[in-house]
Each structure stands twice: as structure tokens, then as C-alpha cells.
């Protein structure tokens, strides 16, 4: 069982992995299919060294793994459960209706209940 400190560490690693737009684009691409760094660079219009640096971060965060294939390395999401969770997170976030009124009369989220931003 994870203790709170471990759970916070996991959340921080996830946040770090997804906080950069380039890493997010790489993650979304890897959710579709495993890929080699050169393929990712070409598909995303990035340099190979830029992709390699971001892949290193994703590996260090425990989100992606490197699979040796002879002289090349293929990258994929570290675990199928993680792939499903990331997909669900993206899908759920996309489904949120920004124009829906806030249902919490005691809401303290900054900007939530201001005029034009919710209720």
C-alpha cells in the first residue's frame, strides 16, 4: 500500500511528465502506438535530440519505457493500465463542460464562481 508521501511523489512525477506541451504530444502519440525516437521526431516536427531529452524525462517519471530492438530503441507507455488511465484522464477532461454552473455554493476555487466563469 502506498503511503501519502509515495502518492504525492507519484502525483508530482505525473505532473512533471504532463506539464510540458512537447512531452504531452509525445505521450499522446505513444498512447496511439509504440514508436522509435526518429519516428516521434518526424511525426511531431521536432529534433531527435529534443525528443530524446523528453523521452528521458518520461522514462525517469516512470511513464514510458525503452525497449531495445537491436541497434534501435522503441518507446511505449510503461504499462497497459497506465495507458488506459491516461486515456481516461484525457477523455474525462475533454468531457467537462466549462459552461456548467458550479454546484457547490461554498466553492472556494479561485475563478470558478466569478461572473462568466461558472454559476
Jmol script that loads the backbone (N, CA, C; Angstrom):
load data "model"
ATOM      1  N   UNK A   1       0.838  -1.176   0.000  1.00  0.00           N
ATOM      2  CA  UNK A   1       0.000   0.000   0.000  1.00  0.00           C
ATOM      3  C   UNK A   1       0.889   1.247   0.000  1.00  0.00           C
ATOM      4  N   UNK A   2       0.540   2.209  -0.854  1.00  0.00           N
ATOM      5  CA  UNK A   2       1.311   3.440  -0.921  1.00  0.00           C
ATOM      6  C   UNK A   2       0.980   4.347   0.256  1.00  0.00           C
ATOM      7  N   UNK A   3       2.025   4.911   0.842  1.00  0.00           N
ATOM      8  CA  UNK A   3       1.786   5.900   1.888  1.00  0.00           C
ATOM      9  C   UNK A   3       1.570   7.257   1.219  1.00  0.00           C
ATOM     10  N   UNK A   4       1.104   8.236   1.980  1.00  0.00           N
ATOM     11  CA  UNK A   4       0.802   9.551   1.422  1.00  0.00           C
ATOM     12  C   UNK A   4       2.029  10.142   0.719  1.00  0.00           C
ATOM     13  N   UNK A   5       3.211  10.057   1.316  1.00  0.00           N
ATOM     14  CA  UNK A   5       4.415  10.623   0.697  1.00  0.00           C
ATOM     15  C   UNK A   5       4.677   9.973  -0.655  1.00  0.00           C
ATOM     16  N   UNK A   6       4.469   8.674  -0.758  1.00  0.00           N
ATOM     17  CA  UNK A   6       4.665   7.979  -2.027  1.00  0.00           C
ATOM     18  C   UNK A   6       3.636   8.429  -3.052  1.00  0.00           C
ATOM     19  N   UNK A   7       2.408   8.608  -2.618  1.00  0.00           N
ATOM     20  CA  UNK A   7       1.345   9.048  -3.518  1.00  0.00           C
ATOM     21  C   UNK A   7       1.623  10.466  -4.020  1.00  0.00           C
ATOM     22  N   UNK A   8       2.129  11.319  -3.151  1.00  0.00           N
ATOM     23  CA  UNK A   8       2.485  12.680  -3.555  1.00  0.00           C
ATOM     24  C   UNK A   8       3.615  12.625  -4.578  1.00  0.00           C
ATOM     25  N   UNK A   9       4.588  11.768  -4.343  1.00  0.00           N
ATOM     26  CA  UNK A   9       5.702  11.618  -5.283  1.00  0.00           C
ATOM     27  C   UNK A   9       5.190  11.170  -6.651  1.00  0.00           C
ATOM     28  N   UNK A  10       4.270  10.222  -6.654  1.00  0.00           N
ATOM     29  CA  UNK A  10       3.695   9.740  -7.914  1.00  0.00           C
ATOM     30  C   UNK A  10       2.957  10.872  -8.622  1.00  0.00           C
ATOM     31  N   UNK A  11       2.163  11.632  -7.890  1.00  0.00           N
ATOM     32  CA  UNK A  11       1.444  12.760  -8.492  1.00  0.00           C
ATOM     33  C   UNK A  11       2.414  13.789  -9.056  1.00  0.00           C
ATOM     34  N   UNK A  12       3.498  14.060  -8.335  1.00  0.00           N
ATOM     35  CA  UNK A  12       4.490  15.016  -8.821  1.00  0.00           C
ATOM     36  C   UNK A  12       5.161  14.529 -10.098  1.00  0.00           C
ATOM     37  N   UNK A  13       5.463  13.235 -10.157  1.00  0.00           N
ATOM     38  CA  UNK A  13       6.069  12.679 -11.369  1.00  0.00           C
ATOM     39  C   UNK A  13       5.105  12.767 -12.544  1.00  0.00           C
ATOM     40  N   UNK A  14       3.840  12.440 -12.311  1.00  0.00           N
ATOM     41  CA  UNK A  14       2.834  12.555 -13.373  1.00  0.00           C
ATOM     42  C   UNK A  14       2.689  13.996 -13.845  1.00  0.00           C
ATOM     43  N   UNK A  15       2.629  14.902 -12.886  1.00  0.00           N
ATOM     44  CA  UNK A  15       2.507  16.310 -13.234  1.00  0.00           C
ATOM     45  C   UNK A  15       3.695  16.804 -14.027  1.00  0.00           C
ATOM     46  N   UNK A  16       4.882  16.395 -13.623  1.00  0.00           N
ATOM     47  CA  UNK A  16       6.097  16.790 -14.346  1.00  0.00           C
ATOM     48  C   UNK A  16       6.069  16.242 -15.763  1.00  0.00           C
ATOM     49  N   UNK A  17       5.642  15.011 -15.908  1.00  0.00           N
ATOM     50  CA  UNK A  17       5.602  14.390 -17.232  1.00  0.00           C
ATOM     51  C   UNK A  17       4.635  15.099 -18.159  1.00  0.00           C
ATOM     52  N   UNK A  18       3.500  15.522 -17.628  1.00  0.00           N
ATOM     53  CA  UNK A  18       2.456  16.105 -18.473  1.00  0.00           C
ATOM     54  C   UNK A  18       2.492  17.626 -18.524  1.00  0.00           C
ATOM     55  N   UNK A  19       3.388  18.255 -17.760  1.00  0.00           N
ATOM     56  CA  UNK A  19       3.392  19.712 -17.683  1.00  0.00           C
ATOM     57  C   UNK A  19       3.998  20.389 -18.909  1.00  0.00           C
ATOM     58  N   UNK A  20       4.746  19.666 -19.683  1.00  0.00           N
ATOM     59  CA  UNK A  20       5.388  20.249 -20.856  1.00  0.00           C
ATOM     60  C   UNK A  20       4.584  19.886 -22.112  1.00  0.00           C
ATOM     61  N   UNK A  21       4.275  20.867 -22.965  1.00  0.00           N
ATOM     62  CA  UNK A  21       3.483  20.578 -24.166  1.00  0.00           C
ATOM     63  C   UNK A  21       4.131  19.549 -25.096  1.00  0.00           C
ATOM     64  N   UNK A  22       5.446  19.570 -25.203  1.00  0.00           N
ATOM     65  CA  UNK A  22       6.115  18.593 -26.064  1.00  0.00           C
ATOM     66  C   UNK A  22       5.982  17.192 -25.490  1.00  0.00           C
ATOM     67  N   UNK A  23       6.180  17.053 -24.182  1.00  0.00           N
ATOM     68  CA  UNK A  23       6.011  15.730 -23.556  1.00  0.00           C
ATOM     69  C   UNK A  23       4.576  15.259 -23.684  1.00  0.00           C
ATOM     70  N   UNK A  24       3.630  16.176 -23.552  1.00  0.00           N
ATOM     71  CA  UNK A  24       2.224  15.789 -23.724  1.00  0.00           C
ATOM     72  C   UNK A  24       1.972  15.281 -25.134  1.00  0.00           C
ATOM     73  N   UNK A  25       2.538  15.930 -26.127  1.00  0.00           N
ATOM     74  CA  UNK A  25       2.376  15.480 -27.519  1.00  0.00           C
ATOM     75  C   UNK A  25       3.008  14.103 -27.712  1.00  0.00           C
ATOM     76  N   UNK A  26       4.177  13.896 -27.116  1.00  0.00           N
ATOM     77  CA  UNK A  26       4.842  12.587 -27.209  1.00  0.00           C
ATOM     78  C   UNK A  26       3.972  11.531 -26.526  1.00  0.00           C
ATOM     79  N   UNK A  27       3.456  11.849 -25.343  1.00  0.00           N
ATOM     80  CA  UNK A  27       2.589  10.897 -24.630  1.00  0.00           C
ATOM     81  C   UNK A  27       1.364  10.527 -25.451  1.00  0.00           C
ATOM     82  N   UNK A  28       0.706  11.522 -26.027  1.00  0.00           N
ATOM     83  CA  UNK A  28      -0.474  11.238 -26.842  1.00  0.00           C
ATOM     84  C   UNK A  28      -0.125  10.356 -28.029  1.00  0.00           C
ATOM     85  N   UNK A  29       1.040  10.579 -28.619  1.00  0.00           N
ATOM     86  CA  UNK A  29       1.481   9.747 -29.742  1.00  0.00           C
ATOM     87  C   UNK A  29       1.763   8.327 -29.280  1.00  0.00           C
ATOM     88  N   UNK A  30       2.423   8.187 -28.126  1.00  0.00           N
ATOM     89  CA  UNK A  30       2.716   6.848 -27.603  1.00  0.00           C
ATOM     90  C   UNK A  30       1.453   6.121 -27.159  1.00  0.00           C
ATOM     91  N   UNK A  31       0.417   6.860 -26.785  1.00  0.00           N
ATOM     92  CA  UNK A  31      -0.849   6.209 -26.443  1.00  0.00           C
ATOM     93  C   UNK A  31      -1.465   5.547 -27.671  1.00  0.00           C
ATOM     94  N   UNK A  32      -1.186   6.102 -28.844  1.00  0.00           N
ATOM     95  CA  UNK A  32      -1.694   5.513 -30.088  1.00  0.00           C
ATOM     96  C   UNK A  32      -0.917   4.250 -30.460  1.00  0.00           C
ATOM     97  N   UNK A  33       0.421   4.295 -30.293  1.00  0.00           N
ATOM     98  CA  UNK A  33       1.265   3.149 -30.653  1.00  0.00           C
ATOM     99  C   UNK A  33       2.696   3.395 -30.194  1.00  0.00           C
ATOM    100  N   UNK A  34       3.430   2.324 -29.877  1.00  0.00           N
ATOM    101  CA  UNK A  34       4.848   2.487 -29.568  1.00  0.00           C
ATOM    102  C   UNK A  34       5.571   3.112 -30.761  1.00  0.00           C
ATOM    103  N   UNK A  35       6.692   3.772 -30.485  1.00  0.00           N
ATOM    104  CA  UNK A  35       7.422   4.433 -31.574  1.00  0.00           C
ATOM    105  C   UNK A  35       8.905   4.566 -31.234  1.00  0.00           C
ATOM    106  N   UNK A  36       9.693   4.718 -32.287  1.00  0.00           N
ATOM    107  CA  UNK A  36      11.117   4.997 -32.147  1.00  0.00           C
ATOM    108  C   UNK A  36      11.309   6.512 -32.084  1.00  0.00           C
ATOM    109  N   UNK A  37      12.387   6.989 -31.444  1.00  0.00           N
ATOM    110  CA  UNK A  37      12.616   8.433 -31.346  1.00  0.00           C
ATOM    111  C   UNK A  37      12.598   9.142 -32.706  1.00  0.00           C
ATOM    112  N   UNK A  38      13.182   8.540 -33.719  1.00  0.00           N
ATOM    113  CA  UNK A  38      13.196   9.176 -35.043  1.00  0.00           C
ATOM    114  C   UNK A  38      11.780   9.326 -35.600  1.00  0.00           C
ATOM    115  N   UNK A  39      10.942   8.327 -35.369  1.00  0.00           N
ATOM    116  CA  UNK A  39       9.548   8.400 -35.818  1.00  0.00           C
ATOM    117  C   UNK A  39       8.796   9.508 -35.085  1.00  0.00           C
ATOM    118  N   UNK A  40       9.036   9.595 -33.781  1.00  0.00           N
ATOM    119  CA  UNK A  40       8.386  10.645 -32.995  1.00  0.00           C
ATOM    120  C   UNK A  40       8.842  12.026 -33.461  1.00  0.00           C
ATOM    121  N   UNK A  41      10.139  12.170 -33.696  1.00  0.00           N
ATOM    122  CA  UNK A  41      10.675  13.458 -34.143  1.00  0.00           C
ATOM    123  C   UNK A  41      10.042  13.870 -35.464  1.00  0.00           C
ATOM    124  N   UNK A  42       9.952  12.937 -36.399  1.00  0.00           N
ATOM    125  CA  UNK A  42       9.371  13.254 -37.704  1.00  0.00           C
ATOM    126  C   UNK A  42       7.878  13.564 -37.588  1.00  0.00           C
ATOM    127  N   UNK A  43       7.168  12.739 -36.851  1.00  0.00           N
ATOM    128  CA  UNK A  43       5.714  12.918 -36.731  1.00  0.00           C
ATOM    129  C   UNK A  43       5.346  14.229 -36.033  1.00  0.00           C
ATOM    130  N   UNK A  44       6.181  14.653 -35.085  1.00  0.00           N
ATOM    131  CA  UNK A  44       5.864  15.831 -34.287  1.00  0.00           C
ATOM    132  C   UNK A  44       6.617  17.085 -34.730  1.00  0.00           C
ATOM    133  N   UNK A  45       7.464  16.947 -35.756  1.00  0.00           N
ATOM    134  CA  UNK A  45       8.223  18.096 -36.242  1.00  0.00           C
ATOM    135  C   UNK A  45       9.249  18.600 -35.244  1.00  0.00           C
ATOM    136  N   UNK A  46       9.897  17.672 -34.550  1.00  0.00           N
ATOM    137  CA  UNK A  46      10.890  18.013 -33.534  1.00  0.00           C
ATOM    138  C   UNK A  46      12.251  17.447 -33.922  1.00  0.00           C
ATOM    139  N   UNK A  47      13.298  17.914 -33.247  1.00  0.00           N
ATOM    140  CA  UNK A  47      14.620  17.330 -33.483  1.00  0.00           C
ATOM    141  C   UNK A  47      14.723  16.034 -32.690  1.00  0.00           C
ATOM    142  N   UNK A  48      15.592  15.152 -33.147  1.00  0.00           N
ATOM    143  CA  UNK A  48      15.769  13.876 -32.445  1.00  0.00           C
ATOM    144  C   UNK A  48      16.319  14.099 -31.043  1.00  0.00           C
ATOM    145  N   UNK A  49      17.206  15.083 -30.895  1.00  0.00           N
ATOM    146  CA  UNK A  49      17.774  15.316 -29.573  1.00  0.00           C
ATOM    147  C   UNK A  49      16.713  15.868 -28.620  1.00  0.00           C
ATOM    148  N   UNK A  50      15.831  16.714 -29.109  1.00  0.00           N
ATOM    149  CA  UNK A  50      14.737  17.229 -28.291  1.00  0.00           C
ATOM    150  C   UNK A  50      13.844  16.083 -27.836  1.00  0.00           C
ATOM    151  N   UNK A  51      13.480  15.209 -28.767  1.00  0.00           N
ATOM    152  CA  UNK A  51      12.637  14.050 -28.439  1.00  0.00           C
ATOM    153  C   UNK A  51      13.346  13.157 -27.425  1.00  0.00           C
ATOM    154  N   UNK A  52      14.633  12.917 -27.623  1.00  0.00           N
ATOM    155  CA  UNK A  52      15.388  12.058 -26.701  1.00  0.00           C
ATOM    156  C   UNK A  52      15.398  12.634 -25.291  1.00  0.00           C
ATOM    157  N   UNK A  53      15.566  13.948 -25.178  1.00  0.00           N
ATOM    158  CA  UNK A  53      15.553  14.580 -23.849  1.00  0.00           C
ATOM    159  C   UNK A  53      14.195  14.416 -23.169  1.00  0.00           C
ATOM    160  N   UNK A  54      13.135  14.600 -23.925  1.00  0.00           N
ATOM    161  CA  UNK A  54      11.797  14.451 -23.346  1.00  0.00           C
ATOM    162  C   UNK A  54      11.491  12.988 -23.016  1.00  0.00           C
ATOM    163  N   UNK A  55      11.953  12.079 -23.847  1.00  0.00           N
ATOM    164  CA  UNK A  55      11.757  10.657 -23.556  1.00  0.00           C
ATOM    165  C   UNK A  55      12.500  10.260 -22.276  1.00  0.00           C
ATOM    166  N   UNK A  56      13.675  10.846 -22.057  1.00  0.00           N
ATOM    167  CA  UNK A  56      14.416  10.568 -20.825  1.00  0.00           C
ATOM    168  C   UNK A  56      13.605  10.999 -19.612  1.00  0.00           C
ATOM    169  N   UNK A  57      12.959  12.151 -19.706  1.00  0.00           N
ATOM    170  CA  UNK A  57      12.097  12.623 -18.610  1.00  0.00           C
ATOM    171  C   UNK A  57      10.937  11.657 -18.398  1.00  0.00           C
ATOM    172  N   UNK A  58      10.292  11.238 -19.485  1.00  0.00           N
ATOM    173  CA  UNK A  58       9.159  10.317 -19.374  1.00  0.00           C
ATOM    174  C   UNK A  58       9.596   8.979 -18.782  1.00  0.00           C
ATOM    175  N   UNK A  59      10.796   8.529 -19.124  1.00  0.00           N
ATOM    176  CA  UNK A  59      11.342   7.305 -18.520  1.00  0.00           C
ATOM    177  C   UNK A  59      11.582   7.514 -17.030  1.00  0.00           C
ATOM    178  N   UNK A  60      12.235   8.641 -16.693  1.00  0.00           N
ATOM    179  CA  UNK A  60      12.540   8.923 -15.287  1.00  0.00           C
ATOM    180  C   UNK A  60      11.278   9.064 -14.450  1.00  0.00           C
ATOM    181  N   UNK A  61      10.218   9.544 -15.057  1.00  0.00           N
ATOM    182  CA  UNK A  61       8.939   9.706 -14.351  1.00  0.00           C
ATOM    183  C   UNK A  61       8.187   8.384 -14.239  1.00  0.00           C
ATOM    184  N   UNK A  62       8.661   7.347 -14.916  1.00  0.00           N
ATOM    185  CA  UNK A  62       8.011   6.042 -14.861  1.00  0.00           C
ATOM    186  C   UNK A  62       6.817   5.915 -15.785  1.00  0.00           C
ATOM    187  N   UNK A  63       6.687   6.836 -16.742  1.00  0.00           N
ATOM    188  CA  UNK A  63       5.543   6.828 -17.652  1.00  0.00           C
ATOM    189  C   UNK A  63       5.832   6.018 -18.912  1.00  0.00           C
ATOM    190  N   UNK A  64       7.054   6.124 -19.413  1.00  0.00           N
ATOM    191  CA  UNK A  64       7.440   5.421 -20.639  1.00  0.00           C
ATOM    192  C   UNK A  64       8.601   4.478 -20.347  1.00  0.00           C
ATOM    193  N   UNK A  65       8.712   3.459 -21.171  1.00  0.00           N
ATOM    194  CA  UNK A  65       9.835   2.534 -21.075  1.00  0.00           C
ATOM    195  C   UNK A  65      10.510   2.416 -22.433  1.00  0.00           C
ATOM    196  N   UNK A  66      11.804   2.143 -22.373  1.00  0.00           N
ATOM    197  CA  UNK A  66      12.607   1.949 -23.582  1.00  0.00           C
ATOM    198  C   UNK A  66      12.782   0.453 -23.803  1.00  0.00           C
ATOM    199  N   UNK A  67      12.435   0.003 -24.998  1.00  0.00           N
ATOM    200  CA  UNK A  67      12.549  -1.412 -25.349  1.00  0.00           C
ATOM    201  C   UNK A  67      13.638  -1.538 -26.420  1.00  0.00           C
ATOM    202  N   UNK A  68      14.786  -2.154 -26.081  1.00  0.00           N
ATOM    203  CA  UNK A  68      15.841  -2.308 -27.084  1.00  0.00           C
ATOM    204  C   UNK A  68      15.388  -3.230 -28.214  1.00  0.00           C
ATOM    205  N   UNK A  69      15.672  -2.806 -29.432  1.00  0.00           N
ATOM    206  CA  UNK A  69      15.394  -3.613 -30.633  1.00  0.00           C
ATOM    207  C   UNK A  69      16.637  -3.569 -31.514  1.00  0.00           C
ATOM    208  N   UNK A  70      17.575  -4.447 -31.235  1.00  0.00           N
ATOM    209  CA  UNK A  70      18.834  -4.418 -31.975  1.00  0.00           C
ATOM    210  C   UNK A  70      19.582  -3.134 -31.666  1.00  0.00           C
ATOM    211  N   UNK A  71      19.853  -2.341 -32.702  1.00  0.00           N
ATOM    212  CA  UNK A  71      20.575  -1.076 -32.516  1.00  0.00           C
ATOM    213  C   UNK A  71      19.625   0.095 -32.259  1.00  0.00           C
ATOM    214  N   UNK A  72      18.337  -0.152 -32.296  1.00  0.00           N
ATOM    215  CA  UNK A  72      17.357   0.905 -32.070  1.00  0.00           C
ATOM    216  C   UNK A  72      16.645   0.684 -30.740  1.00  0.00           C
ATOM    217  N   UNK A  73      15.933   1.708 -30.326  1.00  0.00           N
ATOM    218  CA  UNK A  73      15.143   1.630 -29.101  1.00  0.00           C
ATOM    219  C   UNK A  73      13.731   2.108 -29.418  1.00  0.00           C
ATOM    220  N   UNK A  74      12.777   1.300 -29.015  1.00  0.00           N
ATOM    221  CA  UNK A  74      11.369   1.644 -29.200  1.00  0.00           C
ATOM    222  C   UNK A  74      10.829   2.092 -27.846  1.00  0.00           C
ATOM    223  N   UNK A  75       9.977   3.093 -27.849  1.00  0.00           N
ATOM    224  CA  UNK A  75       9.374   3.597 -26.618  1.00  0.00           C
ATOM    225  C   UNK A  75       7.890   3.293 -26.603  1.00  0.00           C
ATOM    226  N   UNK A  76       7.411   3.017 -25.399  1.00  0.00           N
ATOM    227  CA  UNK A  76       5.983   2.781 -25.217  1.00  0.00           C
ATOM    228  C   UNK A  76       5.599   3.183 -23.802  1.00  0.00           C
ATOM    229  N   UNK A  77       4.299   3.316 -23.584  1.00  0.00           N
ATOM    230  CA  UNK A  77       3.802   3.607 -22.243  1.00  0.00           C
ATOM    231  C   UNK A  77       4.166   2.419 -21.355  1.00  0.00           C
ATOM    232  N   UNK A  78       4.578   2.703 -20.132  1.00  0.00           N
ATOM    233  CA  UNK A  78       5.164   1.692 -19.251  1.00  0.00           C
ATOM    234  C   UNK A  78       4.255   0.510 -18.933  1.00  0.00           C
ATOM    235  N   UNK A  79       2.942   0.719 -18.926  1.00  0.00           N
ATOM    236  CA  UNK A  79       2.042  -0.347 -18.517  1.00  0.00           C
ATOM    237  C   UNK A  79       0.681  -0.125 -19.170  1.00  0.00           C
ATOM    238  N   UNK A  80       0.019  -1.194 -19.599  1.00  0.00           N
ATOM    239  CA  UNK A  80      -1.309  -1.037 -20.198  1.00  0.00           C
ATOM    240  C   UNK A  80      -2.319  -0.349 -19.268  1.00  0.00           C
ATOM    241  N   UNK A  81      -2.209  -0.579 -17.955  1.00  0.00           N
ATOM    242  CA  UNK A  81      -3.104   0.091 -17.005  1.00  0.00           C
ATOM    243  C   UNK A  81      -2.879   1.601 -17.053  1.00  0.00           C
ATOM    244  N   UNK A  82      -1.628   1.998 -17.175  1.00  0.00           N
ATOM    245  CA  UNK A  82      -1.300   3.417 -17.259  1.00  0.00           C
ATOM    246  C   UNK A  82      -1.835   4.011 -18.557  1.00  0.00           C
ATOM    247  N   UNK A  83      -1.745   3.259 -19.643  1.00  0.00           N
ATOM    248  CA  UNK A  83      -2.296   3.726 -20.924  1.00  0.00           C
ATOM    249  C   UNK A  83      -3.799   3.975 -20.797  1.00  0.00           C
ATOM    250  N   UNK A  84      -4.497   3.037 -20.194  1.00  0.00           N
ATOM    251  CA  UNK A  84      -5.949   3.199 -20.015  1.00  0.00           C
ATOM    252  C   UNK A  84      -6.268   4.387 -19.107  1.00  0.00           C
ATOM    253  N   UNK A  85      -5.475   4.541 -18.048  1.00  0.00           N
ATOM    254  CA  UNK A  85      -5.713   5.644 -17.116  1.00  0.00           C
ATOM    255  C   UNK A  85      -5.457   6.997 -17.776  1.00  0.00           C
ATOM    256  N   UNK A  86      -4.377   7.107 -18.539  1.00  0.00           N
ATOM    257  CA  UNK A  86      -4.082   8.370 -19.228  1.00  0.00           C
ATOM    258  C   UNK A  86      -5.153   8.686 -20.263  1.00  0.00           C
ATOM    259  N   UNK A  87      -5.591   7.668 -20.987  1.00  0.00           N
ATOM    260  CA  UNK A  87      -6.657   7.865 -21.973  1.00  0.00           C
ATOM    261  C   UNK A  87      -7.939   8.312 -21.282  1.00  0.00           C
ATOM    262  N   UNK A  88      -8.270   7.665 -20.171  1.00  0.00           N
ATOM    263  CA  UNK A  88      -9.480   8.045 -19.424  1.00  0.00           C
ATOM    264  C   UNK A  88      -9.361   9.463 -18.882  1.00  0.00           C
ATOM    265  N   UNK A  89      -8.180   9.839 -18.405  1.00  0.00           N
ATOM    266  CA  UNK A  89      -7.970  11.187 -17.891  1.00  0.00           C
ATOM    267  C   UNK A  89      -8.191  12.222 -18.987  1.00  0.00           C
ATOM    268  N   UNK A  90      -7.629  11.987 -20.159  1.00  0.00           N
ATOM    269  CA  UNK A  90      -7.809  12.917 -21.285  1.00  0.00           C
ATOM    270  C   UNK A  90      -9.274  12.963 -21.700  1.00  0.00           C
ATOM    271  N   UNK A  91      -9.891  11.794 -21.856  1.00  0.00           N
ATOM    272  CA  UNK A  91     -11.291  11.740 -22.284  1.00  0.00           C
ATOM    273  C   UNK A  91     -12.215  12.427 -21.274  1.00  0.00           C
ATOM    274  N   UNK A  92     -11.978  12.195 -20.000  1.00  0.00           N
ATOM    275  CA  UNK A  92     -12.806  12.804 -18.962  1.00  0.00           C
ATOM    276  C   UNK A  92     -12.631  14.313 -18.943  1.00  0.00           C
ATOM    277  N   UNK A  93     -11.403  14.756 -19.067  1.00  0.00           N
ATOM    278  CA  UNK A  93     -11.136  16.196 -19.081  1.00  0.00           C
ATOM    279  C   UNK A  93     -11.805  16.854 -20.277  1.00  0.00           C
ATOM    280  N   UNK A  94     -11.765  16.188 -21.432  1.00  0.00           N
ATOM    281  CA  UNK A  94     -12.422  16.731 -22.621  1.00  0.00           C
ATOM    282  C   UNK A  94     -13.935  16.798 -22.453  1.00  0.00           C
ATOM    283  N   UNK A  95     -14.483  15.914 -21.635  1.00  0.00           N
ATOM    284  CA  UNK A  95     -15.936  15.855 -21.461  1.00  0.00           C
ATOM    285  C   UNK A  95     -16.467  16.905 -20.495  1.00  0.00           C
ATOM    286  N   UNK A  96     -15.572  17.535 -19.751  1.00  0.00           N
ATOM    287  CA  UNK A  96     -16.017  18.544 -18.782  1.00  0.00           C
ATOM    288  C   UNK A  96     -16.603  19.732 -19.529  1.00  0.00           C
ATOM    289  N   UNK A  97     -17.767  20.141 -19.100  1.00  0.00           N
ATOM    290  CA  UNK A  97     -18.453  21.278 -19.712  1.00  0.00           C
ATOM    291  C   UNK A  97     -18.052  22.538 -18.963  1.00  0.00           C
ATOM    292  N   UNK A  98     -17.244  23.370 -19.612  1.00  0.00           N
ATOM    293  CA  UNK A  98     -16.766  24.589 -18.969  1.00  0.00           C
ATOM    294  C   UNK A  98     -17.884  25.571 -18.650  1.00  0.00           C
ATOM    295  N   UNK A  99     -19.013  25.470 -19.333  1.00  0.00           N
ATOM    296  CA  UNK A  99     -20.110  26.404 -19.120  1.00  0.00           C
ATOM    297  C   UNK A  99     -21.099  25.939 -18.055  1.00  0.00           C
ATOM    298  N   UNK A 100     -20.864  24.761 -17.500  1.00  0.00           N
ATOM    299  CA  UNK A 100     -21.777  24.253 -16.469  1.00  0.00           C
ATOM    300  C   UNK A 100     -21.616  25.070 -15.196  1.00  0.00           C
ATOM    301  N   UNK A 101     -22.719  25.378 -14.533  1.00  0.00           N
ATOM    302  CA  UNK A 101     -22.621  26.150 -13.292  1.00  0.00           C
ATOM    303  C   UNK A 101     -22.003  25.315 -12.175  1.00  0.00           C
ATOM    304  N   UNK A 102     -21.310  25.980 -11.300  1.00  0.00           N
ATOM    305  CA  UNK A 102     -20.723  25.320 -10.140  1.00  0.00           C
ATOM    306  C   UNK A 102     -21.856  24.847  -9.234  1.00  0.00           C
ATOM    307  N   UNK A 103     -21.774  23.615  -8.774  1.00  0.00           N
ATOM    308  CA  UNK A 103     -22.826  23.046  -7.934  1.00  0.00           C
ATOM    309  C   UNK A 103     -22.570  23.230  -6.447  1.00  0.00           C
ATOM    310  N   UNK A 104     -21.404  23.780  -6.095  1.00  0.00           N
ATOM    311  CA  UNK A 104     -21.037  23.943  -4.694  1.00  0.00           C
ATOM    312  C   UNK A 104     -21.222  25.397  -4.279  1.00  0.00           C
ATOM    313  N   UNK A 105     -22.265  25.708  -3.480  1.00  0.00           N
ATOM    314  CA  UNK A 105     -22.488  27.095  -3.077  1.00  0.00           C
ATOM    315  C   UNK A 105     -21.355  27.658  -2.214  1.00  0.00           C
ATOM    316  N   UNK A 106     -20.570  26.778  -1.605  1.00  0.00           N
ATOM    317  CA  UNK A 106     -19.446  27.218  -0.774  1.00  0.00           C
ATOM    318  C   UNK A 106     -18.123  27.080  -1.518  1.00  0.00           C
ATOM    319  N   UNK A 107     -18.170  27.068  -2.822  1.00  0.00           N
ATOM    320  CA  UNK A 107     -16.966  26.863  -3.641  1.00  0.00           C
ATOM    321  C   UNK A 107     -15.909  27.916  -3.331  1.00  0.00           C
ATOM    322  N   UNK A 108     -14.687  27.450  -3.127  1.00  0.00           N
ATOM    323  CA  UNK A 108     -13.588  28.373  -2.845  1.00  0.00           C
ATOM    324  C   UNK A 108     -12.523  28.320  -3.932  1.00  0.00           C
ATOM    325  N   UNK A 109     -12.819  27.687  -5.063  1.00  0.00           N
ATOM    326  CA  UNK A 109     -11.858  27.590  -6.148  1.00  0.00           C
ATOM    327  C   UNK A 109     -11.760  28.946  -6.835  1.00  0.00           C
ATOM    328  N   UNK A 110     -10.573  29.558  -6.864  1.00  0.00           N
ATOM    329  CA  UNK A 110     -10.418  30.875  -7.486  1.00  0.00           C
ATOM    330  C   UNK A 110     -10.864  30.854  -8.951  1.00  0.00           C
ATOM    331  N   UNK A 111     -11.695  31.825  -9.319  1.00  0.00           N
ATOM    332  CA  UNK A 111     -12.146  31.968 -10.691  1.00  0.00           C
ATOM    333  C   UNK A 111     -13.331  31.100 -11.063  1.00  0.00           C
ATOM    334  N   UNK A 112     -13.708  30.152 -10.218  1.00  0.00           N
ATOM    335  CA  UNK A 112     -14.793  29.226 -10.574  1.00  0.00           C
ATOM    336  C   UNK A 112     -16.145  29.918 -10.610  1.00  0.00           C
ATOM    337  N   UNK A 113     -16.472  30.651  -9.577  1.00  0.00           N
ATOM    338  CA  UNK A 113     -17.833  31.174  -9.446  1.00  0.00           C
ATOM    339  C   UNK A 113     -17.929  32.667  -9.764  1.00  0.00           C
ATOM    340  N   UNK A 114     -16.894  33.191 -10.405  1.00  0.00           N
ATOM    341  CA  UNK A 114     -16.952  34.589 -10.806  1.00  0.00           C
ATOM    342  C   UNK A 114     -17.873  34.740 -12.001  1.00  0.00           C
ATOM    343  N   UNK A 115     -18.363  35.927 -12.252  1.00  0.00           N
ATOM    344  CA  UNK A 115     -19.262  36.189 -13.365  1.00  0.00           C
ATOM    345  C   UNK A 115     -18.628  35.732 -14.654  1.00  0.00           C
ATOM    346  N   UNK A 116     -19.381  34.913 -15.421  1.00  0.00           N
ATOM    347  CA  UNK A 116     -18.903  34.414 -16.708  1.00  0.00           C
ATOM    348  C   UNK A 116     -17.997  33.214 -16.604  1.00  0.00           C
ATOM    349  N   UNK A 117     -17.727  32.727 -15.397  1.00  0.00           N
ATOM    350  CA  UNK A 117     -16.833  31.587 -15.256  1.00  0.00           C
ATOM    351  C   UNK A 117     -17.511  30.407 -14.594  1.00  0.00           C
ATOM    352  N   UNK A 118     -18.799  30.337 -14.608  1.00  0.00           N
ATOM    353  CA  UNK A 118     -19.485  29.221 -13.955  1.00  0.00           C
ATOM    354  C   UNK A 118     -20.871  29.624 -13.569  1.00  0.00           C
ATOM    355  N   UNK A 119     -21.161  29.556 -12.273  1.00  0.00           N
ATOM    356  CA  UNK A 119     -22.507  29.866 -11.771  1.00  0.00           C
ATOM    357  C   UNK A 119     -22.867  31.317 -11.927  1.00  0.00           C
TER     358      UNK A 119
END
end "model"
wireframe off; spacefill off
backbone 0.3
color backbone group
